[in-house]
Amino acid sequence: MHRIALVLFAVLPLAARADDKPLSYWVQMAPGGTAEARAVIAGGVCPSIVSFKDRKGDERSDTAMSLRAPATPDFPFVCAGPVPKDAQSAWIAMSKAQGDAYQFMLREASRSAAVVPLDPTNRLPVPHRDVERILVLGDTGCRIKDTLVQACNDPAQWPLPALAAAAAKLRPDLVIHVGDYLYRETPCPDGNQGCAGSPHGDNWPAWDADFFDPAAPLLRAAPWVIVRGNHEDCARSAPGFMRLLGPLAFDAHCPDHLAAYDVPLAGLNLVVMDNASAPDTSVDPSVLPTYSAELGALADKPSPSWLVMHRPIWAAIKGPLGLPVGGNQTLIAALGAKPVPKPVELMLAGHIHAFEALNYKSGSPPTLLAGHGGDLLDSPPADLKGTVFQRGDMVVKDGLSLPGFGFLLMTRAGAGWDIDLFDAKGAFQRKCTFAGGRIDCPAPGKAG
């Protein structure tokens, strides 16, 4: 009886009214490695971040979130605030009473021998000091563009809600999204039941339908590293991206390019590059100096570093006669004849809607592609070995692609990483390893 009373007493103070709940909330890693909480709210008063340094709720810190972006006819208010580095738990509190309830709940839980469930209402994921499990996904939205229409209402055709729920159960320490969040660009055609009722355009209803609502379980599971994709360029949904997910202070003017920045982790440095404006099949001379400088600057990064971007430099799709073709012409030209500098040990990207693992014959680090998170899938060659990319002499030493929707989970394993591949329902597909400068994906049943 005592345990039942404790459970109810701990949870009842958190029964939130509609105006006590943000429309969406999450934590993303900012340049320099600080963690920033974001909240989309209906009202104009930003909430507070209530955090605790211990598990008893005794060392409390209240940090007022500030207004990041004002409301417009298309978007609600967006608030932001830092999550303390030493926080062991944190919540968004829309009122002082709600913050007091969180503290009371923690104290009761710590004083009782009974296990008191911690109500997840408005609970924020806090950064891990040692990131051991990194979940990677990308290209997650549902495509509605003129006559190219995906069945957003069919879980088999657009799996992001189930994928995010399954991925959250794996309890990652960090999530990396390699870009492309919003694909609902034009109205659903009349009479098409596959996407009937879908919002469209660069506005909150479309962003919520395509990303924030279906991704909510995963947004609450861990902090995120957010990469800008080409669907977030200035011709598409950049204003919404900059308002909601942009790494810098919100600016209503659309920047074509965001400067590369570092997210330092314990024993690993992530370099996040915005290459949304780097054309794939042609060379844009106007952006070459920018990308040449950023790629050259990789030589001065800490080792080990991973280069995290949307468009891969070298990855392949199935071309005429089934032959592999690809390679980003602008980025290849920006590199010149040089490999990606050695402090970079791995490249993570999306853009091609498939999973790919590629090792190269040159000195450049391998690539992992995780562009199979929800949008219409591409058809890559099953065997990528020997792929030769235009402009330059880059050749794939060996590589693997897999069909279907999914995501990957990278787990530290000594000096390397295990890479577990999952389908959209969270079923394990295959294991790869990253160690010694290469990715190995042995056939199931064979030793690595």
C-alpha positions as CSV (number, residue, x, y, z in Angstrom):
1,M,0.0,0.0,0.0
2,H,2.8,2.4,0.9
3,R,4.5,1.8,-2.5
4,I,1.2,2.4,-4.4
5,A,0.8,5.7,-2.5
6,L,4.3,6.8,-3.4
7,V,3.8,6.0,-7.1
8,L,0.6,8.0,-7.3
9,F,1.9,10.9,-5.1
10,A,5.0,11.2,-7.3
11,V,3.1,11.3,-10.6
12,L,0.0,13.2,-9.7
13,P,1.7,16.6,-9.3
14,L,2.9,16.3,-12.9
15,A,-0.6,16.0,-14.5
16,A,0.0,18.8,-16.9
17,R,-2.6,21.1,-18.5
18,A,-2.4,21.7,-22.3
19,D,-0.7,25.1,-21.7
20,D,1.9,23.4,-19.5
21,K,3.3,21.3,-22.3
22,P,5.6,22.5,-25.1
23,L,4.5,21.6,-28.6
24,S,7.9,20.0,-29.0
25,Y,11.2,19.9,-27.1
26,W,14.7,18.4,-27.5
27,V,18.4,18.9,-26.8
28,Q,20.9,19.5,-29.6
29,M,24.7,19.9,-29.5
30,A,25.9,23.5,-30.3
31,P,29.2,24.5,-31.7
32,G,31.9,23.9,-29.1
33,G,30.1,21.0,-27.6
34,T,27.6,22.8,-25.3
35,A,24.1,21.3,-25.1
36,E,21.2,23.5,-25.8
37,A,17.6,22.8,-25.0
38,R,15.0,24.0,-27.5
39,A,11.2,24.2,-27.0
40,V,8.4,25.2,-29.4
41,I,5.6,26.8,-27.4
42,A,2.2,28.2,-28.1
43,G,2.5,31.1,-25.7
44,G,5.0,33.9,-25.6
45,V,6.6,33.3,-22.2
46,C,9.6,31.0,-22.3
47,P,9.9,28.2,-19.7
48,S,12.8,27.3,-17.5
49,I,15.2,24.4,-17.4
50,V,15.1,22.8,-14.0
51,S,18.2,20.6,-13.6
52,F,19.8,18.6,-10.8
53,K,23.4,17.7,-10.2
54,D,22.6,14.6,-8.1
55,R,19.9,11.9,-8.1
56,K,18.2,13.2,-4.9
57,G,16.9,16.5,-6.2
58,D,18.9,18.5,-3.6
59,E,21.3,20.4,-5.9
60,R,18.8,22.3,-8.1
61,S,19.5,24.8,-10.8
62,D,16.8,26.9,-12.6
63,T,17.8,28.4,-15.9
64,A,15.4,30.7,-17.7
65,M,15.2,29.9,-21.4
66,S,15.3,32.8,-23.8
67,L,13.3,33.6,-26.8
68,R,15.1,32.3,-29.9
69,A,12.6,33.2,-32.5
70,P,9.3,35.1,-32.3
71,A,6.0,33.7,-33.5
72,T,4.9,34.3,-37.1
73,P,1.7,33.3,-39.0
74,D,3.6,30.1,-39.9
75,F,5.5,29.3,-36.8
76,P,5.0,29.3,-33.0
77,F,7.5,30.8,-30.5
78,V,10.9,29.0,-30.2
79,C,12.8,29.2,-26.9
80,A,16.4,28.0,-26.2
81,G,18.6,27.7,-23.2
82,P,21.8,25.8,-22.1
83,V,21.7,22.5,-20.3
84,P,24.2,22.6,-17.4
85,K,27.2,20.3,-18.1
86,D,27.0,18.7,-14.7
87,A,23.3,18.0,-14.8
88,Q,22.3,14.4,-14.1
89,S,18.7,15.1,-14.9
90,A,16.7,18.1,-16.4
91,W,13.2,19.1,-17.2
92,I,11.4,21.9,-19.0
93,A,9.2,23.6,-16.4
94,M,6.4,25.8,-17.8
95,S,5.7,27.1,-14.3
96,K,7.4,27.3,-10.8
97,A,4.9,24.8,-9.5
98,Q,5.9,22.3,-12.1
99,G,9.6,22.7,-11.3
100,D,8.8,22.2,-7.6
101,A,6.9,19.0,-8.5
102,Y,9.9,17.6,-10.4
103,Q,12.1,18.3,-7.3
104,F,9.6,16.7,-5.0
105,M,9.4,13.7,-7.2
106,L,13.1,13.1,-7.2
107,R,13.4,13.5,-3.4
108,E,10.6,11.1,-2.8
109,A,12.2,8.6,-5.2
110,S,15.5,8.9,-3.5
111,R,14.1,8.4,0.0
112,S,12.0,5.4,-0.8
113,A,13.1,1.8,-1.1
114,A,10.3,1.4,-3.6
115,V,11.0,2.1,-7.3
116,V,9.1,5.3,-8.1
117,P,8.6,5.9,-11.8
118,L,9.8,9.2,-13.0
119,D,7.1,10.8,-15.1
120,P,8.6,11.7,-18.5
121,T,6.6,14.9,-18.9
122,N,8.9,17.5,-20.3
123,R,12.0,15.6,-19.3
124,L,15.1,16.5,-21.2
125,P,17.9,14.1,-22.3
126,V,21.2,15.3,-20.7
127,P,24.6,14.9,-22.3
128,H,26.7,11.8,-21.4
129,R,30.2,12.5,-20.3
130,D,31.4,9.4,-22.2
131,V,29.6,8.9,-25.4
132,E,29.6,5.1,-26.1
133,R,26.5,4.6,-28.3
134,I,25.9,6.9,-31.3
135,L,22.7,6.4,-33.4
136,V,22.9,7.7,-37.0
137,L,20.0,8.3,-39.3
138,G,19.0,10.7,-42.1
139,D,16.8,11.7,-45.0
140,T,13.7,11.0,-42.8
141,G,10.9,13.0,-44.3
142,C,8.0,11.9,-46.5
143,R,8.2,13.2,-50.1
144,I,5.3,15.1,-51.6
145,K,6.6,17.1,-54.6
146,D,4.2,17.6,-57.5
147,T,3.6,14.2,-59.0
148,L,6.3,12.4,-56.9
149,V,4.2,11.4,-54.0
150,Q,5.0,9.1,-51.1
151,A,2.2,7.4,-49.1
152,C,2.9,9.2,-45.8
153,N,-0.1,7.6,-44.2
154,D,1.2,4.1,-44.8
155,P,3.7,2.9,-42.2
156,A,5.3,0.5,-44.7
157,Q,5.9,3.3,-47.2
158,W,7.0,6.0,-44.7
159,P,8.3,4.3,-41.5
160,L,9.7,7.2,-39.5
161,P,7.2,7.0,-36.5
162,A,8.0,3.3,-36.0
163,L,11.7,3.8,-36.7
164,A,12.1,6.6,-34.1
165,A,10.2,4.6,-31.5
166,A,12.4,1.5,-32.1
167,A,15.6,3.5,-32.2
168,A,14.7,5.2,-28.9
169,K,14.5,1.8,-27.2
170,L,18.2,1.2,-27.9
171,R,19.0,4.0,-25.5
172,P,21.7,5.9,-27.5
173,D,24.0,8.4,-25.8
174,L,23.9,10.7,-28.9
175,V,21.9,10.9,-32.1
176,I,23.3,12.2,-35.4
177,H,20.9,13.2,-38.1
178,V,22.8,13.7,-41.4
179,G,20.2,16.1,-42.9
180,D,17.0,16.4,-44.9
181,Y,14.0,16.6,-42.5
182,L,11.2,18.2,-44.6
183,Y,10.0,16.8,-47.9
184,R,6.4,17.8,-47.9
185,E,6.8,20.7,-50.4
186,T,3.5,20.7,-52.3
187,P,-0.1,19.8,-51.6
188,C,-1.2,16.1,-51.6
189,P,-3.0,15.5,-54.9
190,D,-6.8,15.4,-54.6
191,G,-8.1,11.9,-54.1
192,N,-4.7,10.5,-53.0
193,Q,-5.4,8.6,-49.8
194,G,-1.8,7.8,-49.3
195,C,-1.1,11.4,-48.2
196,A,-4.6,12.7,-47.6
197,G,-4.6,15.4,-44.9
198,S,-0.9,16.1,-45.0
199,P,0.3,19.7,-44.5
200,H,2.9,21.1,-46.8
201,G,5.4,23.9,-47.1
202,D,7.9,25.5,-44.8
203,N,5.7,26.0,-41.7
204,W,5.1,24.4,-38.3
205,P,2.3,22.0,-39.3
206,A,4.5,20.5,-42.0
207,W,7.7,20.4,-39.9
208,D,5.7,18.8,-37.0
209,A,4.1,16.2,-39.3
210,D,7.4,15.4,-41.1
211,F,9.8,15.4,-38.2
212,F,9.0,16.6,-34.7
213,D,5.9,14.5,-34.0
214,P,7.1,11.2,-35.5
215,A,10.7,11.7,-34.1
216,A,9.5,12.6,-30.6
217,P,10.5,9.4,-28.8
218,L,14.0,9.7,-30.2
219,L,14.2,13.4,-29.5
220,R,13.6,12.6,-25.9
221,A,16.0,9.7,-25.8
222,A,19.3,11.6,-26.3
223,P,20.9,14.9,-27.4
224,W,21.2,15.3,-31.1
225,V,23.8,16.6,-33.6
226,I,21.9,18.3,-36.4
227,V,23.2,18.5,-39.9
228,R,21.8,20.8,-42.6
229,G,20.7,18.9,-45.7
230,N,20.0,20.2,-49.2
231,H,16.2,20.2,-48.4
232,E,17.1,22.9,-45.9
233,D,18.7,25.2,-48.4
234,C,17.4,28.7,-49.1
235,A,15.2,27.6,-52.0
236,R,13.3,25.1,-49.8
237,S,12.9,25.0,-46.0
238,A,15.9,26.9,-44.7
239,P,13.9,29.6,-42.9
240,G,12.1,26.9,-40.8
241,F,15.4,25.0,-40.3
242,M,17.2,28.1,-39.1
243,R,14.4,29.0,-36.8
244,L,13.9,25.5,-35.3
245,L,17.2,23.6,-35.6
246,G,19.9,26.0,-36.8
247,P,23.1,25.8,-34.8
248,L,23.6,29.6,-34.5
249,A,21.5,32.4,-33.2
250,F,18.4,32.8,-35.3
251,D,18.7,35.2,-38.2
252,A,15.6,35.8,-40.4
253,H,18.0,36.3,-43.4
254,C,18.8,33.0,-45.1
255,P,22.5,32.1,-45.2
256,D,23.5,29.9,-48.1
257,H,26.2,28.4,-46.0
258,L,26.9,27.8,-42.3
259,A,30.6,27.6,-41.2
260,A,31.8,24.2,-40.2
261,Y,32.0,23.7,-36.4
262,D,33.3,21.2,-33.9
263,V,31.4,19.1,-31.4
264,P,34.1,17.8,-29.1
265,L,33.3,14.6,-27.2
266,A,35.4,12.5,-24.8
267,G,38.0,10.9,-27.1
268,L,36.3,11.9,-30.3
269,N,35.8,15.2,-32.2
270,L,32.9,15.7,-34.6
271,V,33.3,18.2,-37.4
272,V,29.9,19.3,-38.7
273,M,30.0,20.6,-42.3
274,D,27.2,22.3,-44.1
275,N,27.5,21.3,-47.7
276,A,23.8,21.9,-48.7
277,S,25.0,24.3,-51.4
278,A,27.5,22.0,-53.1
279,P,26.0,20.7,-56.4
280,D,26.5,17.0,-57.1
281,T,26.8,16.8,-60.8
282,S,28.5,20.1,-61.7
283,V,31.1,22.4,-60.2
284,D,30.0,25.7,-58.8
285,P,33.1,27.9,-58.9
286,S,31.5,30.5,-56.5
287,V,31.5,28.0,-53.6
288,L,34.8,26.4,-54.2
289,P,36.9,28.7,-52.0
290,T,34.6,28.1,-49.1
291,Y,34.7,24.3,-49.3
292,S,38.4,24.2,-50.2
293,A,39.2,26.2,-47.0
294,E,36.9,24.1,-44.8
295,L,38.3,20.8,-46.2
296,G,41.9,22.1,-45.8
297,A,41.2,23.1,-42.2
298,L,40.5,19.5,-41.4
299,A,44.3,18.9,-41.2
300,D,44.4,21.0,-38.0
301,K,41.5,19.1,-36.2
302,P,42.1,16.9,-33.2
303,S,42.7,13.2,-33.8
304,P,40.5,11.3,-34.1
305,S,37.8,13.4,-35.8
306,W,34.8,12.3,-37.8
307,L,33.5,14.5,-40.7
308,V,29.7,14.7,-40.5
309,M,27.9,16.2,-43.5
310,H,24.8,15.6,-45.7
311,R,26.2,15.2,-49.2
312,P,28.9,12.5,-49.3
313,I,32.1,13.3,-51.3
314,W,32.3,9.8,-52.8
315,A,29.2,7.5,-52.7
316,A,27.3,5.7,-55.5
317,I,23.9,5.0,-57.0
318,K,23.0,2.6,-59.7
319,G,23.5,4.2,-63.1
320,P,23.0,3.1,-66.7
321,L,23.4,-0.6,-67.3
322,G,23.5,-1.1,-63.5
323,L,26.9,0.5,-63.2
324,P,27.7,2.5,-60.0
325,V,27.9,6.3,-60.5
326,G,28.3,9.2,-58.2
327,G,30.7,11.5,-56.4
328,N,30.0,15.1,-55.5
329,Q,31.7,17.1,-58.2
330,T,31.9,20.4,-56.3
331,L,33.5,18.8,-53.2
332,I,35.9,16.7,-55.3
333,A,37.0,19.8,-57.1
334,A,37.4,21.6,-53.7
335,L,39.7,18.8,-52.5
336,G,41.8,18.9,-55.7
337,A,44.1,15.9,-55.9
338,K,44.4,15.7,-52.1
339,P,42.8,13.1,-49.8
340,V,40.7,14.1,-46.8
341,P,43.3,15.0,-44.1
342,K,44.3,12.2,-41.7
343,P,42.9,13.6,-38.5
344,V,39.6,12.6,-40.0
345,E,39.1,8.8,-39.5
346,L,35.6,8.5,-40.7
347,M,33.0,10.3,-42.8
348,L,29.2,10.2,-42.0
349,A,26.7,11.3,-44.6
350,G,23.3,10.8,-46.2
351,H,21.7,12.3,-49.3
352,I,21.7,9.0,-51.2
353,H,18.7,7.2,-49.7
354,A,20.4,3.9,-48.8
355,F,22.9,2.4,-46.4
356,E,26.4,2.2,-47.8
357,A,29.8,1.4,-46.3
358,L,32.8,2.4,-48.5
359,N,36.5,1.9,-48.2
360,Y,38.8,3.7,-50.7
361,K,42.1,2.8,-52.2
362,S,43.5,6.2,-51.5
363,G,44.5,7.7,-48.2
364,S,41.0,9.1,-47.6
365,P,38.9,7.7,-44.6
366,P,36.0,5.5,-45.2
367,T,32.4,6.6,-45.5
368,L,29.2,5.4,-43.8
369,L,26.0,6.5,-45.5
370,A,22.7,6.5,-43.5
371,G,20.3,8.1,-45.9
372,H,17.6,5.4,-45.5
373,G,15.6,6.9,-42.7
374,G,12.2,7.5,-44.4
375,D,12.2,9.2,-47.8
376,L,11.8,7.3,-51.1
377,L,14.7,4.9,-51.3
378,D,17.4,4.9,-54.0
379,S,18.8,1.8,-55.6
380,P,22.5,1.5,-55.0
381,P,24.7,-1.3,-56.5
382,A,24.9,-4.3,-54.2
383,D,28.7,-4.5,-54.7
384,L,30.5,-1.2,-54.7
385,K,34.0,-2.7,-55.2
386,G,35.9,-1.0,-58.0
387,T,33.6,2.0,-58.3
388,V,35.6,4.8,-60.0
389,F,34.3,8.3,-59.4
390,Q,34.5,11.1,-62.0
391,R,37.0,13.9,-61.6
392,G,39.9,12.5,-59.8
393,D,41.2,9.0,-59.3
394,M,39.2,7.8,-56.3
395,V,38.4,4.1,-56.4
396,V,36.3,2.0,-54.0
397,K,38.5,-0.7,-52.5
398,D,35.5,-2.6,-51.2
399,G,32.0,-1.6,-50.1
400,L,28.6,-2.8,-49.1
401,S,25.0,-1.4,-49.6
402,L,21.8,-2.8,-48.1
403,P,18.2,-2.3,-49.3
404,G,15.3,-1.0,-47.2
405,F,14.7,1.6,-44.6
406,G,16.7,1.7,-41.4
407,F,19.3,3.2,-39.2
408,L,22.6,2.3,-37.5
409,L,24.0,2.2,-34.0
410,M,27.7,2.7,-33.4
411,T,29.0,1.3,-30.1
412,R,32.6,1.8,-28.8
413,A,34.6,-1.4,-28.9
414,G,38.1,-0.9,-27.6
415,A,40.0,1.3,-30.1
416,G,37.2,0.9,-32.7
417,W,33.4,0.8,-33.1
418,D,30.8,-1.9,-33.6
419,I,28.2,-0.8,-36.2
420,D,24.8,-2.6,-35.8
421,L,22.4,-2.1,-38.7
422,F,18.7,-2.2,-38.0
423,D,15.6,-2.1,-40.2
424,A,12.8,0.4,-39.7
425,K,11.1,-1.8,-37.1
426,G,14.2,-2.1,-35.1
427,A,15.1,-5.6,-36.1
428,F,18.8,-6.3,-36.3
429,Q,20.1,-6.8,-39.8
430,R,23.9,-7.1,-39.8
431,K,27.0,-6.1,-37.9
432,C,30.0,-4.1,-39.3
433,T,33.0,-2.9,-37.5
434,F,35.1,0.2,-37.8
435,A,38.7,-0.1,-36.7
436,G,42.2,0.4,-38.1
437,G,41.0,3.0,-40.6
438,R,38.5,0.7,-42.4
439,I,34.9,-0.6,-42.2
440,D,34.4,-4.4,-42.4
441,C,31.0,-5.9,-42.9
442,P,31.5,-9.7,-42.9
443,A,28.7,-11.8,-44.2
444,P,26.3,-13.1,-41.6
445,G,27.7,-16.2,-39.9
446,K,31.3,-15.4,-40.8
447,A,34.0,-14.0,-38.4
448,G,35.2,-10.5,-38.9
